[in-house]
Amino acid sequence: MPSARAMRDGASSVAAGTLRGVHYQRAPHAEVKLVRCTRGAVFDVAVDLRVGSPTFCQWFGTELDDVSGRMVYIPEGCGHG
């Protein structure tokens, strides 16, 4: 049976017009993230920072808002902001 890992829940808030930098955690503290917007709307970007990955340095961006309920899965080793 696969081992279960604990999930940490974090929240942040920013003022309208704020530009946040891309951030991530390196091993052994790397984390999977599930990102959503609970109020208003944000444009979130994910970038693959895993050296050796076939998608290394490729990025994806999408708008998240409090109406659609859409979420973005960010794998370990990828940054977002």
BAMIPA-758803 format. One record per residue: residue in three letters; chain; z, x, y of N, C-alpha, C, O in turn. Coordinates in Angstrom, 2 decimals. Example, Ala and Ser with C-alpha at 12.3 -4.5 7.8 and 13.67 -1.06 7.14 Angstrom:
<recs>
ALA/A/7.80/13.19/-5.69/7.80/12.30/-4.50/7.80/13.20/-3.30/8.46/14.24/-3.32
SER/A/7.08/12.85/-2.25/7.14/13.67/-1.06/7.87/12.90/0.03/8.04/13.41/1.14
</recs>
This chain:
<recs>
MET/A/0.00/0.84/-1.17/0.00/0.00/0.00/0.00/0.89/1.24/0.77/1.85/1.30
PRO/A/-0.86/0.60/2.25/-0.87/1.41/3.47/0.44/1.25/4.22/1.08/0.20/4.18
SER/A/0.82/2.30/4.91/2.05/2.22/5.70/1.78/1.48/7.00/0.69/1.55/7.55
ALA/A/2.77/0.77/7.47/2.67/0.05/8.73/3.21/0.91/9.86/4.18/1.65/9.68
ARG/A/2.58/0.82/11.01/3.04/1.56/12.17/3.57/0.59/13.21/3.05/-0.52/13.36
ALA/A/4.60/1.00/13.90/5.16/0.15/14.94/4.19/0.08/16.12/3.48/1.04/16.41
MET/A/4.17/-1.05/16.78/3.32/-1.23/17.94/4.20/-1.26/19.19/5.23/-1.93/19.23
ARG/A/3.77/-0.53/20.20/4.48/-0.52/21.47/3.73/-1.43/22.42/2.51/-1.39/22.49
ASP/A/4.46/-2.26/23.15/3.86/-3.17/24.11/4.15/-2.66/25.51/5.32/-2.49/25.88
GLY/A/3.12/-2.42/26.28/3.30/-1.95/27.65/2.53/-2.84/28.60/1.55/-3.47/28.21
ALA/A/2.97/-2.89/29.83/2.29/-3.70/30.84/2.26/-2.92/32.14/3.17/-2.15/32.45
SER/A/1.21/-3.14/32.90/1.14/-2.53/34.22/0.50/-3.52/35.18/-0.21/-4.43/34.76
SER/A/0.77/-3.35/36.45/0.14/-4.21/37.46/-0.31/-3.33/38.62/0.30/-2.31/38.93
VAL/A/-1.38/-3.77/39.24/-1.94/-3.02/40.36/-2.38/-3.99/41.45/-2.65/-5.16/41.17
ALA/A/-2.44/-3.51/42.67/-2.92/-4.32/43.79/-4.44/-4.43/43.72/-5.11/-3.57/43.15
ALA/A/-4.97/-5.48/44.30/-6.42/-5.67/44.35/-7.09/-4.45/44.98/-6.59/-3.90/45.96
GLY/A/-8.22/-4.04/44.41/-8.97/-2.91/44.94/-8.50/-1.56/44.45/-9.03/-0.53/44.89
THR/A/-7.53/-1.51/43.56/-7.00/-0.26/43.05/-7.95/0.35/42.01/-8.46/-0.36/41.15
LEU/A/-8.17/1.65/42.11/-8.96/2.38/41.12/-8.01/3.23/40.30/-7.34/4.11/40.83
ARG/A/-7.94/2.96/39.00/-7.07/3.72/38.11/-7.88/4.75/37.37/-9.05/4.52/37.05
GLY/A/-7.29/5.90/37.09/-7.96/6.95/36.35/-7.94/6.68/34.85/-7.16/5.88/34.36
VAL/A/-8.83/7.36/34.15/-8.86/7.27/32.69/-7.68/8.05/32.14/-7.40/9.16/32.59
HIS/A/-6.99/7.47/31.17/-5.82/8.12/30.59/-5.81/7.92/29.08/-6.39/6.97/28.56
TYR/A/-5.13/8.83/28.37/-5.00/8.77/26.92/-3.85/9.66/26.48/-3.30/10.42/27.27
GLN/A/-3.50/9.57/25.20/-2.46/10.41/24.62/-3.10/11.29/23.55/-3.90/10.83/22.74
ARG/A/-2.74/12.57/23.56/-3.22/13.50/22.53/-2.32/13.45/21.31/-1.15/13.08/21.40
ALA/A/-2.89/13.83/20.16/-2.10/13.93/18.92/-0.97/14.93/19.15/-1.17/15.93/19.84
PRO/A/0.17/14.71/18.62/0.54/13.70/17.65/1.01/12.38/18.27/1.58/11.54/17.58
HIS/A/0.78/12.19/19.55/1.25/10.98/20.25/0.12/10.00/20.55/0.31/9.06/21.32
ALA/A/-1.04/10.20/19.95/-2.18/9.33/20.19/-1.85/7.89/19.79/-1.11/7.66/18.83
GLU/A/-2.40/6.95/20.53/-2.12/5.53/20.29/-3.41/4.72/20.26/-4.37/5.02/20.97
VAL/A/-3.41/3.70/19.43/-4.42/2.65/19.50/-3.96/1.70/20.59/-2.76/1.43/20.72
LYS/A/-4.90/1.18/21.37/-4.52/0.23/22.43/-5.35/-1.03/22.30/-6.52/-0.99/21.92
LEU/A/-4.74/-2.14/22.60/-5.41/-3.42/22.72/-5.18/-3.85/24.16/-4.06/-4.19/24.54
VAL/A/-6.24/-3.85/24.96/-6.12/-4.05/26.40/-6.58/-5.46/26.77/-7.60/-5.94/26.27
ARG/A/-5.81/-6.12/27.64/-6.18/-7.44/28.15/-5.71/-7.57/29.59/-4.91/-6.77/30.07
CYS/A/-6.21/-8.57/30.25/-5.82/-8.86/31.63/-5.12/-10.21/31.64/-5.68/-11.20/31.18
THR/A/-3.90/-10.26/32.17/-3.14/-11.50/32.16/-3.17/-12.25/33.48/-2.73/-13.39/33.56
ARG/A/-3.69/-11.59/34.54/-3.82/-12.28/35.83/-4.95/-11.65/36.62/-4.99/-10.43/36.81
GLY/A/-5.87/-12.48/37.08/-6.99/-11.97/37.85/-8.06/-11.40/36.94/-8.32/-11.94/35.86
ALA/A/-8.69/-10.31/37.39/-9.77/-9.68/36.61/-9.76/-8.18/36.86/-9.38/-7.72/37.93
VAL/A/-10.18/-7.42/35.84/-10.29/-5.97/35.95/-11.57/-5.52/35.25/-12.05/-6.19/34.34
PHE/A/-12.11/-4.40/35.69/-13.20/-3.76/34.97/-12.58/-2.58/34.25/-12.11/-1.64/34.90
ASP/A/-12.57/-2.61/32.93/-11.93/-1.57/32.14/-13.01/-0.73/31.46/-14.01/-1.26/30.98
VAL/A/-12.79/0.58/31.44/-13.74/1.52/30.84/-13.04/2.28/29.73/-11.91/2.72/29.88
ALA/A/-13.73/2.43/28.59/-13.25/3.25/27.48/-14.23/4.39/27.28/-15.44/4.19/27.33
VAL/A/-13.70/5.60/27.04/-14.56/6.76/26.80/-14.06/7.50/25.56/-12.86/7.70/25.39
ASP/A/-14.99/7.90/24.70/-14.65/8.60/23.47/-14.39/10.07/23.79/-15.31/10.79/24.19
LEU/A/-13.17/10.52/23.62/-12.77/11.90/23.90/-12.52/12.69/22.62/-11.91/13.76/22.66
ARG/A/-12.97/12.17/21.48/-12.75/12.80/20.18/-13.85/13.81/19.91/-14.98/13.44/19.56
VAL/A/-13.52/15.09/20.06/-14.49/16.16/19.79/-14.97/16.03/18.35/-14.16/15.87/17.43
GLY/A/-16.27/16.10/18.14/-16.84/15.96/16.80/-17.24/14.54/16.45/-17.92/14.32/15.46
SER/A/-16.83/13.58/17.26/-17.21/12.19/17.02/-18.68/12.01/17.37/-19.16/12.61/18.34
PRO/A/-19.43/11.18/16.62/-20.84/10.95/16.95/-21.01/10.27/18.31/-22.11/10.30/18.88
THR/A/-19.96/9.66/18.84/-20.04/9.01/20.15/-19.24/9.77/21.22/-18.88/9.20/22.25
PHE/A/-18.95/11.05/20.97/-18.19/11.87/21.92/-18.81/11.79/23.32/-20.01/11.95/23.48
CYS/A/-17.98/11.53/24.31/-18.33/11.41/25.73/-19.15/10.17/26.07/-19.58/10.02/27.21
GLN/A/-19.37/9.27/25.13/-20.02/8.01/25.46/-18.96/7.04/25.95/-17.80/7.14/25.56
TRP/A/-19.36/6.10/26.81/-18.39/5.18/27.37/-18.90/3.75/27.30/-20.08/3.49/27.11
PHE/A/-17.95/2.83/27.45/-18.22/1.40/27.43/-17.36/0.78/28.51/-16.19/1.13/28.65
GLY/A/-17.92/-0.13/29.28/-17.15/-0.82/30.31/-17.37/-2.32/30.22/-18.46/-2.78/29.89
THR/A/-16.32/-3.08/30.52/-16.41/-4.53/30.50/-15.39/-5.14/31.44/-14.35/-4.53/31.73
GLU/A/-15.68/-6.32/31.92/-14.72/-7.04/32.75/-13.80/-7.86/31.85/-14.25/-8.58/30.96
LEU/A/-12.51/-7.74/32.10/-11.50/-8.54/31.42/-10.87/-9.46/32.45/-10.67/-9.06/33.60
ASP/A/-10.57/-10.69/32.06/-9.95/-11.61/33.02/-8.94/-12.51/32.32/-8.82/-12.50/31.10
ASP/A/-8.22/-13.27/33.13/-7.16/-14.12/32.59/-7.67/-15.46/32.07/-6.89/-16.26/31.55
VAL/A/-8.97/-15.73/32.19/-9.53/-16.99/31.73/-10.15/-16.86/30.34/-9.91/-17.70/29.47
SER/A/-10.94/-15.81/30.13/-11.67/-15.66/28.87/-10.77/-15.29/27.70/-11.06/-15.65/26.55
GLY/A/-9.68/-14.58/27.96/-8.81/-14.12/26.88/-9.39/-12.93/26.12/-8.84/-12.51/25.10
ARG/A/-10.51/-12.39/26.61/-11.15/-11.25/25.94/-10.23/-10.04/25.98/-9.53/-9.80/26.97
MET/A/-10.24/-9.28/24.89/-9.46/-8.04/24.79/-10.38/-6.93/24.33/-11.43/-7.18/23.74
VAL/A/-9.98/-5.68/24.60/-10.74/-4.51/24.17/-9.84/-3.64/23.31/-8.71/-3.33/23.68
TYR/A/-10.37/-3.23/22.16/-9.67/-2.33/21.25/-10.05/-0.90/21.61/-11.23/-0.56/21.65
ILE/A/-9.05/-0.06/21.89/-9.27/1.35/22.24/-8.70/2.19/21.09/-7.49/2.22/20.91
PRO/A/-9.56/2.89/20.32/-9.08/3.69/19.19/-8.29/4.92/19.66/-8.39/5.33/20.82
GLU/A/-7.52/5.51/18.75/-6.83/6.77/19.02/-7.87/7.81/19.46/-8.97/7.86/18.91
GLY/A/-7.51/8.63/20.44/-8.39/9.70/20.89/-9.40/9.26/21.93/-10.19/10.07/22.41
CYS/A/-9.37/8.00/22.29/-10.26/7.51/23.35/-9.42/7.20/24.58/-8.29/6.74/24.47
GLY/A/-9.99/7.47/25.74/-9.30/7.18/26.98/-9.76/5.84/27.54/-10.81/5.33/27.15
HIS/A/-8.98/5.29/28.45/-9.41/4.07/29.15/-8.74/4.00/30.50/-7.75/4.68/30.76
GLY/A/-9.31/3.18/31.34/-8.75/2.99/32.68/-9.62/2.09/33.49/-9.30/1.81/34.65
</recs>
